[in-house]
Amino acid sequence: MKELRAKYDLTQEELANKVGVRRETIVFLERGKYNPSLKLAYDVAKVLESKIEEVFIFED
Amino acid sequence: MKFRTDKDITKFIGISLCAILAGIIITLFIEPISVFGFILILGGLIGLVIGLSVATKPKCDLIEDERSVRVRDKAGYSAFIAILLIAAMIVLLKMLKLSPSLTPSIELTDGVRNIWILGVWIFITFRWYYNKTGE
């Protein structure tokens, strides 16, 4: 996610504003310490013009 | 040092100053040694220090997002479970009557027992409701 965000030259704050969450939520998402809802995962993937599975790594 | 002068901070500092002023008026003109006046002055001073400290930092509007809601929900749930456990422990100590120092008073035990019973029923009801509505 961090690499994709850098690719689009977005700051954490800008990405947070685009998906309507706090910057801290983006920080936790990038650290892998927060499991987003399907809606948030979809919104982030949409902003980063990628598929959800490209942005987030699902672990069983 | 630059201070913020937006509505929220000026209102907070204004209330703190009014509390200090009211405390001084009470102490000087109404009751010389007044606990209420002292509390107002002390509360006002603490409020003033906090207000000035916050005023030096940039304003940030904390929006409520899904993580903050989830955290709040989890915190509420944990606090509720903690209250139930503490209440259960107090009731248990009363039942066991280990020693006078460890045995809570009758009034405390009765109050806590009622909270514990009510809490368990509220918890069961909410769990049933959220389970049914799919929350």
N, CA and C atoms of all chains as a GROMACS GRO file, in nm:
protein
  585
    1MET      N    1   0.083  -0.121   0.000
    1MET     CA    2   0.000   0.000   0.000
    1MET      C    3   0.086   0.126   0.000
    2LYS      N    4   0.194   0.120   0.080
    2LYS     CA    5   0.284   0.235   0.090
    2LYS      C    6   0.347   0.266  -0.047
    3GLU      N    7   0.387   0.158  -0.117
    3GLU     CA    8   0.451   0.177  -0.248
    3GLU      C    9   0.351   0.236  -0.348
    4LEU      N   10   0.229   0.184  -0.344
    4LEU     CA   11   0.126   0.234  -0.435
    4LEU      C   12   0.094   0.381  -0.407
    5ARG      N   13   0.090   0.414  -0.279
    5ARG     CA   14   0.063   0.554  -0.240
    5ARG      C   15   0.175   0.645  -0.291
    6ALA      N   16   0.299   0.595  -0.278
    6ALA     CA   17   0.414   0.673  -0.324
    6ALA      C   18   0.411   0.689  -0.477
    7LYS      N   19   0.363   0.582  -0.543
    7LYS     CA   20   0.355   0.584  -0.689
    7LYS      C   21   0.262   0.697  -0.736
    8TYR      N   22   0.154   0.717  -0.664
    8TYR     CA   23   0.059   0.823  -0.700
    8TYR      C   24   0.092   0.956  -0.632
    9ASP      N   25   0.207   0.959  -0.565
    9ASP     CA   26   0.257   1.081  -0.500
    9ASP      C   27   0.154   1.139  -0.403
   10LEU      N   28   0.098   1.050  -0.323
   10LEU     CA   29  -0.002   1.092  -0.224
   10LEU      C   30   0.057   1.085  -0.084
   11THR      N   31   0.027   1.183  -0.003
   11THR     CA   32   0.068   1.174   0.138
   11THR      C   33  -0.039   1.093   0.211
   12GLN      N   34  -0.004   1.050   0.332
   12GLN     CA   35  -0.101   0.975   0.413
   12GLN      C   36  -0.225   1.061   0.438
   13GLU      N   37  -0.202   1.189   0.463
   13GLU     CA   38  -0.311   1.284   0.489
   13GLU      C   39  -0.403   1.295   0.367
   14GLU      N   40  -0.343   1.305   0.249
   14GLU     CA   41  -0.424   1.318   0.126
   14GLU      C   42  -0.507   1.192   0.101
   15LEU      N   43  -0.443   1.077   0.119
   15LEU     CA   44  -0.516   0.951   0.099
   15LEU      C   45  -0.629   0.939   0.201
   16ALA      N   46  -0.599   0.977   0.325
   16ALA     CA   47  -0.701   0.971   0.432
   16ALA      C   48  -0.820   1.060   0.396
   17ASN      N   49  -0.792   1.180   0.346
   17ASN     CA   50  -0.900   1.272   0.308
   17ASN      C   51  -0.983   1.216   0.192
   18LYS      N   52  -0.915   1.150   0.099
   18LYS     CA   53  -0.986   1.096  -0.018
   18LYS      C   54  -1.081   0.981   0.020
   19VAL      N   55  -1.040   0.902   0.118
   19VAL     CA   56  -1.126   0.789   0.156
   19VAL      C   57  -1.210   0.818   0.282
   20GLY      N   58  -1.192   0.937   0.338
   20GLY     CA   59  -1.276   0.980   0.450
   20GLY      C   60  -1.244   0.916   0.584
   21VAL      N   61  -1.114   0.896   0.609
   21VAL     CA   62  -1.074   0.843   0.741
   21VAL      C   63  -0.964   0.933   0.799
   22ARG      N   64  -0.926   0.901   0.923
   22ARG     CA   65  -0.817   0.976   0.986
   22ARG      C   66  -0.683   0.931   0.929
   23ARG      N   67  -0.584   1.020   0.939
   23ARG     CA   68  -0.450   0.984   0.892
   23ARG      C   69  -0.395   0.865   0.970
   24GLU      N   70  -0.430   0.860   1.099
   24GLU     CA   71  -0.380   0.751   1.184
   24GLU      C   72  -0.427   0.615   1.131
   25THR      N   73  -0.548   0.612   1.074
   25THR     CA   74  -0.601   0.487   1.019
   25THR      C   75  -0.514   0.439   0.904
   26ILE      N   76  -0.471   0.534   0.819
   26ILE     CA   77  -0.382   0.499   0.708
   26ILE      C   78  -0.248   0.448   0.762
   27VAL      N   79  -0.199   0.514   0.868
   27VAL     CA   80  -0.072   0.472   0.930
   27VAL      C   81  -0.084   0.327   0.977
   28PHE      N   82  -0.192   0.296   1.048
   28PHE     CA   83  -0.212   0.160   1.099
   28PHE      C   84  -0.231   0.059   0.985
   29LEU      N   85  -0.299   0.102   0.879
   29LEU     CA   86  -0.318   0.013   0.764
   29LEU      C   87  -0.184  -0.022   0.701
   30GLU      N   88  -0.099   0.080   0.685
   30GLU     CA   89   0.032   0.057   0.622
   30GLU      C   90   0.122  -0.030   0.709
   31ARG      N   91   0.104  -0.019   0.839
   31ARG     CA   92   0.184  -0.101   0.930
   31ARG      C   93   0.128  -0.243   0.943
   32GLY      N   94   0.011  -0.263   0.886
   32GLY     CA   95  -0.054  -0.395   0.896
   32GLY      C   96  -0.113  -0.422   1.032
   33LYS      N   97  -0.143  -0.314   1.105
   33LYS     CA   98  -0.195  -0.331   1.241
   33LYS      C   99  -0.345  -0.307   1.250
   34TYR      N  100  -0.408  -0.289   1.135
   34TYR     CA  101  -0.553  -0.267   1.136
   34TYR      C  102  -0.617  -0.339   1.018
   35ASN      N  103  -0.721  -0.414   1.044
   35ASN     CA  104  -0.795  -0.482   0.937
   35ASN      C  105  -0.908  -0.392   0.892
   36PRO      N  106  -0.902  -0.341   0.769
   36PRO     CA  107  -1.007  -0.248   0.725
   36PRO      C  108  -1.138  -0.321   0.693
   37SER      N  109  -1.246  -0.245   0.693
   37SER     CA  110  -1.373  -0.302   0.647
   37SER      C  111  -1.363  -0.320   0.496
   38LEU      N  112  -1.453  -0.398   0.441
   38LEU     CA  113  -1.451  -0.420   0.296
   38LEU      C  114  -1.468  -0.288   0.222
   39LYS      N  115  -1.552  -0.199   0.278
   39LYS     CA  116  -1.577  -0.070   0.213
   39LYS      C  117  -1.450   0.015   0.208
   40LEU      N  118  -1.379   0.020   0.323
   40LEU     CA  119  -1.256   0.100   0.326
   40LEU      C  120  -1.151   0.041   0.233
   41ALA      N  121  -1.140  -0.092   0.235
   41ALA     CA  122  -1.043  -0.159   0.147
   41ALA      C  123  -1.075  -0.127   0.001
   42TYR      N  124  -1.203  -0.129  -0.032
   42TYR     CA  125  -1.248  -0.098  -0.169
   42TYR      C  126  -1.216   0.048  -0.205
   43ASP      N  127  -1.245   0.138  -0.110
   43ASP     CA  128  -1.220   0.281  -0.135
   43ASP      C  129  -1.072   0.310  -0.156
   44VAL      N  130  -0.988   0.248  -0.072
   44VAL     CA  131  -0.843   0.269  -0.085
   44VAL      C  132  -0.794   0.215  -0.219
   45ALA      N  133  -0.841   0.095  -0.252
   45ALA     CA  134  -0.800   0.034  -0.378
   45ALA      C  135  -0.845   0.119  -0.497
   46LYS      N  136  -0.962   0.178  -0.484
   46LYS     CA  137  -1.016   0.262  -0.593
   46LYS      C  138  -0.930   0.388  -0.611
   47VAL      N  139  -0.896   0.451  -0.499
   47VAL     CA  140  -0.812   0.572  -0.505
   47VAL      C  141  -0.676   0.538  -0.565
   48LEU      N  142  -0.623   0.422  -0.529
   48LEU     CA  143  -0.490   0.381  -0.578
   48LEU      C  144  -0.498   0.309  -0.713
   49GLU      N  145  -0.619   0.308  -0.771
   49GLU     CA  146  -0.645   0.247  -0.904
   49GLU      C  147  -0.584   0.106  -0.914
   50SER      N  148  -0.612   0.027  -0.814
   50SER     CA  149  -0.561  -0.110  -0.810
   50SER      C  150  -0.672  -0.203  -0.761
   51LYS      N  151  -0.642  -0.332  -0.767
   51LYS     CA  152  -0.737  -0.429  -0.711
   51LYS      C  153  -0.712  -0.440  -0.561
   52ILE      N  154  -0.815  -0.480  -0.489
   52ILE     CA  155  -0.801  -0.491  -0.342
   52ILE      C  156  -0.684  -0.584  -0.306
   53GLU      N  157  -0.674  -0.697  -0.377
   53GLU     CA  158  -0.568  -0.794  -0.343
   53GLU      C  159  -0.428  -0.743  -0.378
   54GLU      N  160  -0.422  -0.640  -0.461
   54GLU     CA  161  -0.290  -0.580  -0.490
   54GLU      C  162  -0.248  -0.484  -0.380
   55VAL      N  163  -0.348  -0.426  -0.316
   55VAL     CA  164  -0.319  -0.328  -0.210
   55VAL      C  165  -0.300  -0.396  -0.076
   56PHE      N  166  -0.388  -0.493  -0.047
   56PHE     CA  167  -0.385  -0.561   0.083
   56PHE      C  168  -0.347  -0.707   0.066
   57ILE      N  169  -0.269  -0.754   0.162
   57ILE     CA  170  -0.229  -0.895   0.158
   57ILE      C  171  -0.315  -0.970   0.260
   58PHE      N  172  -0.388  -1.067   0.209
   58PHE     CA  173  -0.475  -1.146   0.298
   58PHE      C  174  -0.400  -1.267   0.351
   59GLU      N  175  -0.407  -1.282   0.480
   59GLU     CA  176  -0.340  -1.397   0.543
   59GLU      C  177  -0.445  -1.484   0.613
   60ASP      N  178  -0.436  -1.614   0.593
   60ASP     CA  179  -0.530  -1.707   0.660
   60ASP      C  180  -0.493  -1.724   0.806
   61MET      N  181   0.605   3.261   2.027
   61MET     CA  182   0.502   3.157   2.034
   61MET      C  183   0.368   3.211   1.978
   62LYS      N  184   0.307   3.134   1.890
   62LYS     CA  185   0.184   3.179   1.826
   62LYS      C  186   0.063   3.109   1.890
   63PHE      N  187  -0.039   3.188   1.923
   63PHE     CA  188  -0.159   3.131   1.986
   63PHE      C  189  -0.275   3.130   1.888
   64ARG      N  190  -0.352   3.020   1.894
   64ARG     CA  191  -0.474   3.011   1.814
   64ARG      C  192  -0.581   3.100   1.876
   65THR      N  193  -0.663   3.164   1.792
   65THR     CA  194  -0.769   3.249   1.850
   65THR      C  195  -0.906   3.212   1.793
   66ASP      N  196  -0.924   3.083   1.762
   66ASP     CA  197  -1.056   3.043   1.709
   66ASP      C  198  -1.161   3.037   1.820
   67LYS      N  199  -1.286   3.018   1.778
   67LYS     CA  200  -1.400   3.027   1.869
   67LYS      C  201  -1.390   2.928   1.987
   68ASP      N  202  -1.354   2.804   1.957
   68ASP     CA  203  -1.349   2.700   2.061
   68ASP      C  204  -1.251   2.735   2.172
   69ILE      N  205  -1.132   2.778   2.132
   69ILE     CA  206  -1.027   2.802   2.230
   69ILE      C  207  -1.057   2.930   2.311
   70THR      N  208  -1.111   3.033   2.244
   70THR     CA  209  -1.142   3.156   2.318
   70THR      C  210  -1.257   3.131   2.417
   71LYS      N  211  -1.352   3.047   2.375
   71LYS     CA  212  -1.462   3.014   2.466
   71LYS      C  213  -1.410   2.940   2.589
   72PHE      N  214  -1.322   2.844   2.566
   72PHE     CA  215  -1.267   2.764   2.676
   72PHE      C  216  -1.185   2.851   2.772
   73ILE      N  217  -1.100   2.938   2.717
   73ILE     CA  218  -1.019   3.026   2.801
   73ILE      C  219  -1.110   3.126   2.874
   74GLY      N  220  -1.214   3.173   2.805
   74GLY     CA  221  -1.309   3.267   2.865
   74GLY      C  222  -1.380   3.205   2.986
   75ILE      N  223  -1.423   3.080   2.970
   75ILE     CA  224  -1.491   3.009   3.080
   75ILE      C  225  -1.395   2.992   3.198
   76SER      N  226  -1.270   2.958   3.169
   76SER     CA  227  -1.168   2.941   3.275
   76SER      C  228  -1.147   3.072   3.350
   77LEU      N  229  -1.137   3.183   3.276
   77LEU     CA  230  -1.116   3.314   3.339
   77LEU      C  231  -1.238   3.353   3.424
   78CYS      N  232  -1.357   3.323   3.374
   78CYS     CA  233  -1.480   3.352   3.449
   78CYS      C  234  -1.483   3.272   3.580
   79ALA      N  235  -1.438   3.146   3.573
   79ALA     CA  236  -1.434   3.061   3.693
   79ALA      C  237  -1.338   3.120   3.795
   80ILE      N  238  -1.221   3.165   3.749
   80ILE     CA  239  -1.123   3.226   3.840
   80ILE      C  240  -1.182   3.351   3.904
   81LEU      N  241  -1.245   3.435   3.820
   81LEU     CA  242  -1.306   3.560   3.868
   81LEU      C  243  -1.416   3.532   3.971
   82ALA      N  244  -1.502   3.433   3.938
   82ALA     CA  245  -1.610   3.397   4.031
   82ALA      C  246  -1.553   3.345   4.163
   83GLY      N  247  -1.447   3.265   4.155
   83GLY     CA  248  -1.382   3.213   4.275
   83GLY      C  249  -1.325   3.325   4.361
   84ILE      N  250  -1.262   3.423   4.296
   84ILE     CA  251  -1.204   3.538   4.368
   84ILE      C  252  -1.316   3.620   4.435
   85ILE      N  253  -1.424   3.644   4.361
   85ILE     CA  254  -1.537   3.722   4.415
   85ILE      C  255  -1.596   3.652   4.538
   86ILE      N  256  -1.616   3.519   4.524
   86ILE     CA  257  -1.672   3.442   4.637
   86ILE      C  258  -1.579   3.450   4.758
   87THR      N  259  -1.449   3.431   4.733
   87THR     CA  260  -1.352   3.431   4.844
   87THR      C  261  -1.340   3.569   4.909
   88LEU      N  262  -1.344   3.676   4.828
   88LEU     CA  263  -1.324   3.811   4.883
   88LEU      C  264  -1.451   3.869   4.947
   89PHE      N  265  -1.566   3.848   4.884
   89PHE     CA  266  -1.686   3.920   4.927
   89PHE      C  267  -1.794   3.834   4.994
   90ILE      N  268  -1.801   3.705   4.965
   90ILE     CA  269  -1.911   3.625   5.019
   90ILE      C  270  -1.865   3.540   5.138
   91GLU      N  271  -1.766   3.456   5.114
   91GLU     CA  272  -1.719   3.366   5.221
   91GLU      C  273  -1.566   3.364   5.218
   92PRO      N  274  -1.499   3.413   5.322
   92PRO     CA  275  -1.353   3.424   5.318
   92PRO      C  276  -1.281   3.291   5.293
   93ILE      N  277  -1.319   3.188   5.369
   93ILE     CA  278  -1.253   3.058   5.345
   93ILE      C  279  -1.358   2.965   5.285
   94SER      N  280  -1.367   2.970   5.154
   94SER     CA  281  -1.471   2.894   5.085
   94SER      C  282  -1.410   2.781   5.002
   95VAL      N  283  -1.461   2.662   5.023
   95VAL     CA  284  -1.413   2.546   4.945
   95VAL      C  285  -1.456   2.562   4.800
   96PHE      N  286  -1.582   2.609   4.783
   96PHE     CA  287  -1.636   2.628   4.648
   96PHE      C  288  -1.553   2.730   4.570
   97GLY      N  289  -1.520   2.842   4.638
   97GLY     CA  290  -1.439   2.946   4.576
   97GLY      C  291  -1.302   2.893   4.538
   98PHE      N  292  -1.242   2.815   4.627
   98PHE     CA  293  -1.110   2.758   4.603
   98PHE      C  294  -1.114   2.662   4.484
   99ILE      N  295  -1.222   2.579   4.479
   99ILE     CA  296  -1.236   2.484   4.367
   99ILE      C  297  -1.249   2.559   4.235
  100LEU      N  298  -1.327   2.669   4.238
  100LEU     CA  299  -1.345   2.749   4.115
  100LEU      C  300  -1.212   2.808   4.068
  101ILE      N  301  -1.136   2.863   4.162
  101ILE     CA  302  -1.006   2.924   4.125
  101ILE      C  303  -0.911   2.816   4.071
  102LEU      N  304  -0.903   2.707   4.143
  102LEU     CA  305  -0.813   2.598   4.103
  102LEU      C  306  -0.854   2.540   3.967
  103GLY      N  307  -0.985   2.513   3.953
  103GLY     CA  308  -1.036   2.459   3.826
  103GLY      C  309  -1.012   2.555   3.712
  104GLY      N  310  -1.034   2.685   3.740
  104GLY     CA  311  -1.012   2.788   3.638
  104GLY      C  312  -0.866   2.796   3.597
  105LEU      N  313  -0.776   2.788   3.694
  105LEU     CA  314  -0.632   2.793   3.664
  105LEU      C  315  -0.588   2.673   3.581
  106ILE      N  316  -0.639   2.556   3.620
  106ILE     CA  317  -0.606   2.434   3.543
  106ILE      C  318  -0.660   2.447   3.400
  107GLY      N  319  -0.784   2.495   3.390
  107GLY     CA  320  -0.846   2.514   3.258
  107GLY      C  321  -0.767   2.614   3.174
  108LEU      N  322  -0.720   2.721   3.238
  108LEU     CA  323  -0.643   2.825   3.168
  108LEU      C  324  -0.512   2.768   3.114
  109VAL      N  325  -0.444   2.691   3.197
  109VAL     CA  326  -0.315   2.632   3.155
  109VAL      C  327  -0.339   2.534   3.039
  110ILE      N  328  -0.443   2.451   3.052
  110ILE     CA  329  -0.474   2.355   2.945
  110ILE      C  330  -0.511   2.430   2.816
  111GLY      N  331  -0.596   2.533   2.832
  111GLY     CA  332  -0.640   2.612   2.717
  111GLY      C  333  -0.523   2.677   2.644
  112LEU      N  334  -0.431   2.738   2.721
  112LEU     CA  335  -0.315   2.804   2.660
  112LEU      C  336  -0.223   2.702   2.594
  113SER      N  337  -0.213   2.585   2.658
  113SER     CA  338  -0.127   2.480   2.601
  113SER      C  339  -0.184   2.431   2.468
  114VAL      N  340  -0.316   2.411   2.465
  114VAL     CA  341  -0.382   2.364   2.341
  114VAL      C  342  -0.376   2.472   2.233
  115ALA      N  343  -0.384   2.600   2.275
  115ALA     CA  344  -0.384   2.712   2.180
  115ALA      C  345  -0.253   2.724   2.103
  116THR      N  346  -0.146   2.669   2.158
  116THR     CA  347  -0.016   2.678   2.088
  116THR      C  348  -0.004   2.572   1.978
  117LYS      N  349  -0.095   2.474   1.981
  117LYS     CA  350  -0.088   2.366   1.880
  117LYS      C  351  -0.187   2.394   1.767
  118PRO      N  352  -0.156   2.349   1.645
  118PRO     CA  353  -0.249   2.372   1.535
  118PRO      C  354  -0.379   2.297   1.553
  119LYS      N  355  -0.487   2.355   1.500
  119LYS     CA  356  -0.618   2.292   1.516
  119LYS      C  357  -0.632   2.171   1.425
  120CYS      N  358  -0.682   2.062   1.479
  120CYS     CA  359  -0.707   1.946   1.394
  120CYS      C  360  -0.846   1.890   1.428
  121ASP      N  361  -0.928   1.881   1.328
  121ASP     CA  362  -1.062   1.825   1.345
  121ASP      C  363  -1.055   1.674   1.333
  122LEU      N  364  -1.086   1.608   1.444
  122LEU     CA  365  -1.080   1.463   1.441
  122LEU      C  366  -1.214   1.408   1.391
  123ILE      N  367  -1.211   1.357   1.271
  123ILE     CA  368  -1.335   1.298   1.218
  123ILE      C  369  -1.352   1.159   1.276
  124GLU      N  370  -1.474   1.115   1.279
  124GLU     CA  371  -1.501   0.980   1.330
  124GLU      C  372  -1.497   0.883   1.214
  125ASP      N  373  -1.401   0.794   1.214
  125ASP     CA  374  -1.395   0.696   1.107
  125ASP      C  375  -1.419   0.556   1.164
  126GLU      N  376  -1.413   0.457   1.075
  126GLU     CA  377  -1.450   0.321   1.118
  126GLU      C  378  -1.358   0.267   1.227
  127ARG      N  379  -1.228   0.305   1.222
  127ARG     CA  380  -1.136   0.255   1.324
  127ARG      C  381  -1.167   0.314   1.460
  128SER      N  382  -1.196   0.446   1.462
  128SER     CA  383  -1.226   0.509   1.591
  128SER      C  384  -1.355   0.454   1.649
  129VAL      N  385  -1.454   0.426   1.561
  129VAL     CA  386  -1.580   0.368   1.608
  129VAL      C  387  -1.556   0.227   1.663
  130ARG      N  388  -1.474   0.150   1.589
  130ARG     CA  389  -1.445   0.012   1.632
  130ARG      C  390  -1.369   0.012   1.766
  131VAL      N  391  -1.275   0.106   1.777
  131VAL     CA  392  -1.196   0.116   1.902
  131VAL      C  393  -1.288   0.153   2.019
  132ARG      N  394  -1.377   0.250   1.994
  132ARG     CA  395  -1.469   0.292   2.100
  132ARG      C  396  -1.561   0.178   2.143
  133ASP      N  397  -1.610   0.104   2.043
  133ASP     CA  398  -1.698  -0.009   2.074
  133ASP      C  399  -1.626  -0.114   2.157
  134LYS      N  400  -1.504  -0.143   2.114
  134LYS     CA  401  -1.426  -0.244   2.187
  134LYS      C  402  -1.395  -0.198   2.328
  135ALA      N  403  -1.364  -0.067   2.340
  135ALA     CA  404  -1.332  -0.012   2.472
  135ALA      C  405  -1.455  -0.020   2.563
  136GLY      N  406  -1.571   0.013   2.507
  136GLY     CA  407  -1.695   0.006   2.585
  136GLY      C  408  -1.723  -0.136   2.630
  137TYR      N  409  -1.701  -0.229   2.540
  137TYR     CA  410  -1.724  -0.371   2.570
  137TYR      C  411  -1.628  -0.416   2.681
  138SER      N  412  -1.501  -0.378   2.665
  138SER     CA  413  -1.400  -0.418   2.765
  138SER      C  414  -1.430  -0.357   2.900
  139ALA      N  415  -1.471  -0.230   2.900
  139ALA     CA  416  -1.502  -0.162   3.026
  139ALA      C  417  -1.621  -0.230   3.094
  140PHE      N  418  -1.717  -0.268   3.013
  140PHE     CA  419  -1.836  -0.334   3.066
  140PHE      C  420  -1.799  -0.469   3.130
  141ILE      N  421  -1.717  -0.545   3.060
  141ILE     CA  422  -1.673  -0.675   3.114
  141ILE      C  423  -1.592  -0.654   3.242
  142ALA      N  424  -1.508  -0.550   3.242
  142ALA     CA  425  -1.426  -0.522   3.361
  142ALA      C  426  -1.515  -0.488   3.480
  143ILE      N  427  -1.621  -0.408   3.456
  143ILE     CA  428  -1.714  -0.372   3.564
  143ILE      C  429  -1.784  -0.497   3.618
  144LEU      N  430  -1.825  -0.583   3.525
  144LEU     CA  431  -1.891  -0.707   3.568
  144LEU      C  432  -1.798  -0.793   3.652
  145LEU      N  433  -1.672  -0.802   3.612
  145LEU     CA  434  -1.576  -0.884   3.687
  145LEU      C  435  -1.549  -0.826   3.825
  146ILE      N  436  -1.534  -0.692   3.831
  146ILE     CA  437  -1.509  -0.626   3.961
  146ILE      C  438  -1.630  -0.647   4.053
  147ALA      N  439  -1.749  -0.630   3.996
  147ALA     CA  440  -1.871  -0.649   4.075
  147ALA      C  441  -1.881  -0.794   4.124
  148ALA      N  442  -1.848  -0.888   4.036
  148ALA     CA  443  -1.853  -1.030   4.073
  148ALA      C  444  -1.754  -1.058   4.186
  149MET      N  445  -1.635  -0.995   4.178
  149MET     CA  446  -1.533  -1.015   4.280
  149MET      C  447  -1.579  -0.963   4.416
  150ILE      N  448  -1.644  -0.845   4.414
  150ILE     CA  449  -1.693  -0.786   4.540
  150ILE      C  450  -1.800  -0.875   4.602
  151VAL      N  451  -1.892  -0.923   4.518
  151VAL     CA  452  -2.000  -1.011   4.568
  151VAL      C  453  -1.938  -1.142   4.623
  152LEU      N  454  -1.839  -1.193   4.553
  152LEU     CA  455  -1.772  -1.317   4.595
  152LEU      C  456  -1.702  -1.298   4.730
  153LEU      N  457  -1.633  -1.184   4.746
  153LEU     CA  458  -1.564  -1.155   4.873
  153LEU      C  459  -1.664  -1.150   4.989
  154LYS      N  460  -1.780  -1.091   4.960
  154LYS     CA  461  -1.884  -1.082   5.063
  154LYS      C  462  -1.934  -1.222   5.101
  155MET      N  463  -1.949  -1.309   4.997
  155MET     CA  464  -2.000  -1.444   5.021
  155MET      C  465  -1.898  -1.527   5.100
  156LEU      N  466  -1.770  -1.510   5.066
  156LEU     CA  467  -1.666  -1.592   5.130
  156LEU      C  468  -1.635  -1.545   5.272
  157LYS      N  469  -1.651  -1.415   5.298
  157LYS     CA  470  -1.625  -1.355   5.429
  157LYS      C  471  -1.488  -1.399   5.483
  158LEU      N  472  -1.385  -1.373   5.405
  158LEU     CA  473  -1.250  -1.417   5.441
  158LEU      C  474  -1.198  -1.349   5.568
  159SER      N  475  -1.203  -1.218   5.568
  159SER     CA  476  -1.160  -1.144   5.687
  159SER      C  477  -1.235  -1.011   5.688
  160PRO      N  478  -1.249  -0.944   5.804
  160PRO     CA  479  -1.325  -0.818   5.807
  160PRO      C  480  -1.271  -0.713   5.710
  161SER      N  481  -1.139  -0.708   5.696
  161SER     CA  482  -1.081  -0.607   5.607
  161SER      C  483  -1.109  -0.637   5.460
  162LEU      N  484  -1.127  -0.765   5.428
  162LEU     CA  485  -1.153  -0.802   5.288
  162LEU      C  486  -1.303  -0.809   5.257
  163THR      N  487  -1.387  -0.799   5.360
  163THR     CA  488  -1.532  -0.811   5.338
  163THR      C  489  -1.593  -0.673   5.315
  164PRO      N  490  -1.651  -0.650   5.198
  164PRO     CA  491  -1.711  -0.520   5.170
  164PRO      C  492  -1.838  -0.497   5.255
  165SER      N  493  -1.875  -0.370   5.270
  165SER     CA  494  -1.993  -0.338   5.350
  165SER      C  495  -2.121  -0.387   5.283
  166ILE      N  496  -2.228  -0.401   5.363
  166ILE     CA  497  -2.355  -0.454   5.311
  166ILE      C  498  -2.411  -0.364   5.200
  167GLU      N  499  -2.405  -0.230   5.224
  167GLU     CA  500  -2.461  -0.136   5.124
  167GLU      C  501  -2.388  -0.151   4.990
  168LEU      N  502  -2.255  -0.158   5.000
  168LEU     CA  503  -2.175  -0.170   4.877
  168LEU      C  504  -2.208  -0.301   4.806
  169THR      N  505  -2.216  -0.408   4.881
  169THR     CA  506  -2.243  -0.539   4.821
  169THR      C  507  -2.379  -0.541   4.753
  170ASP      N  508  -2.480  -0.484   4.821
  170ASP     CA  509  -2.615  -0.483   4.762
  170ASP      C  510  -2.616  -0.404   4.631
  171GLY      N  511  -2.554  -0.285   4.635
  171GLY     CA  512  -2.551  -0.200   4.515
  171GLY      C  513  -2.480  -0.268   4.401
  172VAL      N  514  -2.365  -0.325   4.433
  172VAL     CA  515  -2.283  -0.390   4.331
  172VAL      C  516  -2.354  -0.513   4.275
  173ARG      N  517  -2.420  -0.589   4.363
  173ARG     CA  518  -2.492  -0.708   4.317
  173ARG      C  519  -2.600  -0.672   4.216
  174ASN      N  520  -2.671  -0.562   4.246
  174ASN     CA  521  -2.776  -0.517   4.153
  174ASN      C  522  -2.718  -0.476   4.018
  175ILE      N  523  -2.605  -0.402   4.025
  175ILE     CA  524  -2.539  -0.360   3.900
  175ILE      C  525  -2.494  -0.483   3.821
  176TRP      N  526  -2.440  -0.580   3.892
  176TRP     CA  527  -2.390  -0.701   3.828
  176TRP      C  528  -2.503  -0.778   3.759
  177ILE      N  529  -2.614  -0.795   3.827
  177ILE     CA  530  -2.728  -0.868   3.769
  177ILE      C  531  -2.784  -0.791   3.648
  178LEU      N  532  -2.800  -0.659   3.666
  178LEU     CA  533  -2.850  -0.574   3.557
  178LEU      C  534  -2.755  -0.578   3.438
  179GLY      N  535  -2.626  -0.568   3.469
  179GLY     CA  536  -2.523  -0.569   3.363
  179GLY      C  537  -2.526  -0.697   3.282
  180VAL      N  538  -2.538  -0.810   3.350
  180VAL     CA  539  -2.542  -0.939   3.280
  180VAL      C  540  -2.663  -0.945   3.188
  181TRP      N  541  -2.779  -0.900   3.237
  181TRP     CA  542  -2.900  -0.903   3.154
  181TRP      C  543  -2.892  -0.809   3.036
  182ILE      N  544  -2.835  -0.690   3.058
  182ILE     CA  545  -2.818  -0.594   2.947
  182ILE      C  546  -2.724  -0.654   2.841
  183PHE      N  547  -2.616  -0.715   2.889
  183PHE     CA  548  -2.519  -0.776   2.798
  183PHE      C  549  -2.585  -0.886   2.715
  184ILE      N  550  -2.662  -0.974   2.779
  184ILE     CA  551  -2.729  -1.085   2.709
  184ILE      C  552  -2.829  -1.030   2.607
  185THR      N  553  -2.905  -0.927   2.648
  185THR     CA  554  -3.005  -0.869   2.559
  185THR      C  555  -2.940  -0.805   2.436
  186PHE      N  556  -2.832  -0.726   2.460
  186PHE     CA  557  -2.766  -0.660   2.347
  186PHE      C  558  -2.700  -0.761   2.254
  187ARG      N  559  -2.641  -0.863   2.314
  187ARG     CA  560  -2.576  -0.964   2.230
  187ARG      C  561  -2.680  -1.033   2.143
  188TRP      N  562  -2.795  -1.064   2.198
  188TRP     CA  563  -2.904  -1.126   2.121
  188TRP      C  564  -2.950  -1.031   2.009
  189TYR      N  565  -2.965  -0.903   2.044
  189TYR     CA  566  -3.016  -0.804   1.949
  189TYR      C  567  -2.919  -0.785   1.832
  190TYR      N  568  -2.789  -0.764   1.866
  190TYR     CA  569  -2.690  -0.741   1.760
  190TYR      C  570  -2.670  -0.866   1.675
  191ASN      N  571  -2.684  -0.980   1.737
  191ASN     CA  572  -2.672  -1.105   1.663
  191ASN      C  573  -2.788  -1.118   1.563
  192LYS      N  574  -2.904  -1.074   1.606
  192LYS     CA  575  -3.025  -1.085   1.522
  192LYS      C  576  -3.020  -0.984   1.407
  193THR      N  577  -2.975  -0.861   1.438
  193THR     CA  578  -2.974  -0.757   1.335
  193THR      C  579  -2.850  -0.764   1.246
  194GLY      N  580  -2.754  -0.850   1.282
  194GLY     CA  581  -2.635  -0.867   1.198
  194GLY      C  582  -2.534  -0.757   1.213
  195GLU      N  583  -2.535  -0.686   1.324
  195GLU     CA  584  -2.437  -0.577   1.346
  195GLU      C  585  -2.301  -0.635   1.380
   0.00000   0.00000   0.00000
